Amino acid sequence: MTNSQKQKKQESGKRELPPTAWAVLGLLSFPGERTGYELKKWADSSLRFFYWSPAISQIYAELRRLEELGYAASARSGPEEVRAKRRYAITEAGREALAGWAGGTADAGPPVLKHGLLLRVWLGHLAEPERLRAMVDEHLERTRGELAAVREALAEAGEVPEWAFPALALRWSERQHLAELELGEALRTDLAALDGPAGVARQADGDAPTPG
């Protein structure tokens, strides 16, 4: 492959970076160098509350991509550490590209909701009422646990001036989890109403509730 072809391939890669790559580069944009494992831990205590948390294999794949593009650089630890570790840092080119993407004019796109519980409720005519109510209760309990984790992460972020903007995202996530609890309680009330004398029949036949 000629130098010209390599340059064209690199430029194409820069234009086609997926959100996952930008998110990993974003984790590197804060002060300090980090291993892939440390990036995964931070994603689990930050990104996952409002976006998602990539698998460790995804993180390392994106780190390799970012290095190839010159957006990140890495170095192995010295002999003073028992186990050698590779630490990654953002480059000036990476910071410039990330700033262009974060502050760009492209539409960020709508939020994507994949609510497993609601998919089960949608098929509630095939389920027992008690099981549906139990699933809602389980969802509420899990959401309370997530809310506690968000608040713990928010407390940690609030102590670091450089994490002011991640703290804003976590504060939004706190409100979102509180809203999810409210929606879950309302859903439980709605399910109870369907179990009464005026409730709908639980059967799979009949026309689908769609227009036309």
Contacts in CASP RR format, 6 or more apart in sequence:
PFRMAT RR
TARGET T0000
AUTHOR 0000-0000-0000
METHOD contacts of the structure
MODEL  1
MTNSQKQKKQESGKRELPPTAWAVLGLLSFPGERTGYELKKWADSSLRFF
YWSPAISQIYAELRRLEELGYAASARSGPEEVRAKRRYAITEAGREALAG
WAGGTADAGPPVLKHGLLLRVWLGHLAEPERLRAMVDEHLERTRGELAAV
REALAEAGEVPEWAFPALALRWSERQHLAELELGEALRTDLAALDGPAGV
ARQADGDAPTPG
1 9 0 8 1.000
10 68 0 8 1.000
10 69 0 8 1.000
13 69 0 8 1.000
14 69 0 8 1.000
14 97 0 8 1.000
17 65 0 8 1.000
17 69 0 8 1.000
17 101 0 8 1.000
20 54 0 8 1.000
20 58 0 8 1.000
20 62 0 8 1.000
21 62 0 8 1.000
21 65 0 8 1.000
21 66 0 8 1.000
22 98 0 8 1.000
22 101 0 8 1.000
22 102 0 8 1.000
23 43 0 8 1.000
23 47 0 8 1.000
23 51 0 8 1.000
23 54 0 8 1.000
24 39 0 8 1.000
24 54 0 8 1.000
24 59 0 8 1.000
24 62 0 8 1.000
24 63 0 8 1.000
24 66 0 8 1.000
25 62 0 8 1.000
25 66 0 8 1.000
25 71 0 8 1.000
25 72 0 8 1.000
25 90 0 8 1.000
25 94 0 8 1.000
25 97 0 8 1.000
25 98 0 8 1.000
26 90 0 8 1.000
26 98 0 8 1.000
27 34 0 8 1.000
27 39 0 8 1.000
27 42 0 8 1.000
27 43 0 8 1.000
27 47 0 8 1.000
28 34 0 8 1.000
28 39 0 8 1.000
28 66 0 8 1.000
28 72 0 8 1.000
28 88 0 8 1.000
28 89 0 8 1.000
28 90 0 8 1.000
29 90 0 8 1.000
29 95 0 8 1.000
29 98 0 8 1.000
30 162 0 8 1.000
30 163 0 8 1.000
31 162 0 8 1.000
32 89 0 8 1.000
33 75 0 8 1.000
33 87 0 8 1.000
33 88 0 8 1.000
33 89 0 8 1.000
34 42 0 8 1.000
34 87 0 8 1.000
34 88 0 8 1.000
34 89 0 8 1.000
35 85 0 8 1.000
35 86 0 8 1.000
35 87 0 8 1.000
35 88 0 8 1.000
36 56 0 8 1.000
36 59 0 8 1.000
36 60 0 8 1.000
36 63 0 8 1.000
36 86 0 8 1.000
36 88 0 8 1.000
37 56 0 8 1.000
39 59 0 8 1.000
39 63 0 8 1.000
39 88 0 8 1.000
40 53 0 8 1.000
40 54 0 8 1.000
40 56 0 8 1.000
40 59 0 8 1.000
43 53 0 8 1.000
43 54 0 8 1.000
43 59 0 8 1.000
44 53 0 8 1.000
45 149 0 8 1.000
45 153 0 8 1.000
45 156 0 8 1.000
46 153 0 8 1.000
46 157 0 8 1.000
46 166 0 8 1.000
46 169 0 8 1.000
46 170 0 8 1.000
47 53 0 8 1.000
47 54 0 8 1.000
49 146 0 8 1.000
49 149 0 8 1.000
49 150 0 8 1.000
49 153 0 8 1.000
49 169 0 8 1.000
49 170 0 8 1.000
49 173 0 8 1.000
49 177 0 8 1.000
50 169 0 8 1.000
50 170 0 8 1.000
50 172 0 8 1.000
50 173 0 8 1.000
50 176 0 8 1.000
54 62 0 8 1.000
63 72 0 8 1.000
63 74 0 8 1.000
63 88 0 8 1.000
66 72 0 8 1.000
66 94 0 8 1.000
67 73 0 8 1.000
67 74 0 8 1.000
67 88 0 8 1.000
69 94 0 8 1.000
70 91 0 8 1.000
70 93 0 8 1.000
70 94 0 8 1.000
71 90 0 8 1.000
71 91 0 8 1.000
71 93 0 8 1.000
71 94 0 8 1.000
71 97 0 8 1.000
71 98 0 8 1.000
72 88 0 8 1.000
72 89 0 8 1.000
72 90 0 8 1.000
72 91 0 8 1.000
72 94 0 8 1.000
73 88 0 8 1.000
73 89 0 8 1.000
73 91 0 8 1.000
74 86 0 8 1.000
74 87 0 8 1.000
74 88 0 8 1.000
74 89 0 8 1.000
75 86 0 8 1.000
75 87 0 8 1.000
76 84 0 8 1.000
76 85 0 8 1.000
76 86 0 8 1.000
76 87 0 8 1.000
77 84 0 8 1.000
77 85 0 8 1.000
77 86 0 8 1.000
77 87 0 8 1.000
78 84 0 8 1.000
90 98 0 8 1.000
117 135 0 8 1.000
117 136 0 8 1.000
117 139 0 8 1.000
120 127 0 8 1.000
120 132 0 8 1.000
120 135 0 8 1.000
121 132 0 8 1.000
121 135 0 8 1.000
121 187 0 8 1.000
121 191 0 8 1.000
124 132 0 8 1.000
124 202 0 8 1.000
125 200 0 8 1.000
125 201 0 8 1.000
125 202 0 8 1.000
125 203 0 8 1.000
125 204 0 8 1.000
126 202 0 8 1.000
126 204 0 8 1.000
127 202 0 8 1.000
129 191 0 8 1.000
129 194 0 8 1.000
129 195 0 8 1.000
129 202 0 8 1.000
132 191 0 8 1.000
133 188 0 8 1.000
133 191 0 8 1.000
133 192 0 8 1.000
136 184 0 8 1.000
136 187 0 8 1.000
136 188 0 8 1.000
136 191 0 8 1.000
137 188 0 8 1.000
139 184 0 8 1.000
140 181 0 8 1.000
140 184 0 8 1.000
140 185 0 8 1.000
140 188 0 8 1.000
143 177 0 8 1.000
143 180 0 8 1.000
143 181 0 8 1.000
143 184 0 8 1.000
144 181 0 8 1.000
146 177 0 8 1.000
147 174 0 8 1.000
147 177 0 8 1.000
147 178 0 8 1.000
147 181 0 8 1.000
150 170 0 8 1.000
150 173 0 8 1.000
150 174 0 8 1.000
150 177 0 8 1.000
151 174 0 8 1.000
153 170 0 8 1.000
154 167 0 8 1.000
154 170 0 8 1.000
154 171 0 8 1.000
154 174 0 8 1.000
157 163 0 8 1.000
157 166 0 8 1.000
157 167 0 8 1.000
157 170 0 8 1.000
158 164 0 8 1.000
158 167 0 8 1.000
193 199 0 8 1.000
194 200 0 8 1.000
END
